């Protein structure tokens, strides 16, 4: 992992933002920070997301007359495993340089702990194939490959590779995950 791309992931997890773009920002605010090169997707008048390559931002609204409200963002880190150079958007490449095809969770977790940004494991509905780790202050969450499955494991990822990073994972969602786990084992 190049130090610069690793710094990017650490910045996202520490701040809960992508280059300062918050999950609650409007589409225009995100475009000002990440640039105009994105694919826009919607499946009805209520939901939209913009795909910048590795980074996706999601919005929702009550009706076509209402403004878009930011919902969350996801870094689709697993897309790097396919080796396509266009996966990382130009804005990120310009600022952080080259991105490796895999992000090892153990190294990321260790460096974040040194920075004073610990990650806490939270229950996962996708266990054992995916494990989830959460940063309580920034509300960022990291999905990690926990077990290999030919149908569920993306690309060339290995156990211990980061699959994605998303924000926010709220305190309420973490509590809901814990409650669900308790109910499943009751």
Secondary structure as the mmCIF struct_conf table of DSSP 4:
data_model
#
loop_
_struct_conf.conf_type_id
_struct_conf.id
_struct_conf.beg_label_comp_id
_struct_conf.beg_label_asym_id
_struct_conf.beg_label_seq_id
_struct_conf.end_label_comp_id
_struct_conf.end_label_asym_id
_struct_conf.end_label_seq_id
HELX_RH_AL_P HELX_RH_AL_P1 UNK A 3 UNK A 15
BEND BEND1 UNK A 16 UNK A 16
STRN STRN1 UNK A 17 UNK A 18
TURN_TY1_P TURN_TY1_P1 UNK A 19 UNK A 20
STRN STRN2 UNK A 21 UNK A 22
TURN_TY1_P TURN_TY1_P2 UNK A 23 UNK A 24
HELX_RH_AL_P HELX_RH_AL_P2 UNK A 27 UNK A 34
BEND BEND2 UNK A 36 UNK A 36
STRN STRN3 UNK A 39 UNK A 44
TURN_TY1_P TURN_TY1_P3 UNK A 45 UNK A 46
STRN STRN4 UNK A 47 UNK A 51
BEND BEND3 UNK A 53 UNK A 54
STRN STRN5 UNK A 55 UNK A 60
BEND BEND4 UNK A 62 UNK A 63
TURN_TY1_P TURN_TY1_P4 UNK A 64 UNK A 65
BEND BEND5 UNK A 66 UNK A 66
HELX_LH_PP_P HELX_LH_PP_P1 UNK A 67 UNK A 68
STRN STRN6 UNK A 69 UNK A 75
HELX_RH_3T_P HELX_RH_3T_P1 UNK A 77 UNK A 82
TURN_TY1_P TURN_TY1_P5 UNK A 85 UNK A 86
BEND BEND6 UNK A 87 UNK A 88
HELX_RH_AL_P HELX_RH_AL_P3 UNK A 90 UNK A 96
BEND BEND7 UNK A 101 UNK A 101
STRN STRN7 UNK A 104 UNK A 104
HELX_RH_AL_P HELX_RH_AL_P4 UNK A 105 UNK A 114
TURN_TY1_P TURN_TY1_P6 UNK A 115 UNK A 116
STRN STRN8 UNK A 120 UNK A 122
TURN_TY1_P TURN_TY1_P7 UNK A 125 UNK A 129
STRN STRN9 UNK A 130 UNK A 135
TURN_TY1_P TURN_TY1_P8 UNK A 136 UNK A 139
STRN STRN10 UNK A 140 UNK A 145
BEND BEND8 UNK A 147 UNK A 147
TURN_TY1_P TURN_TY1_P9 UNK A 150 UNK A 152
BEND BEND9 UNK A 153 UNK A 153
TURN_TY1_P TURN_TY1_P10 UNK A 155 UNK A 156
TURN_TY1_P TURN_TY1_P11 UNK A 159 UNK A 160
STRN STRN11 UNK A 161 UNK A 161
STRN STRN12 UNK A 162 UNK A 167
HELX_RH_AL_P HELX_RH_AL_P5 UNK A 171 UNK A 184
TURN_TY1_P TURN_TY1_P12 UNK A 185 UNK A 185
#
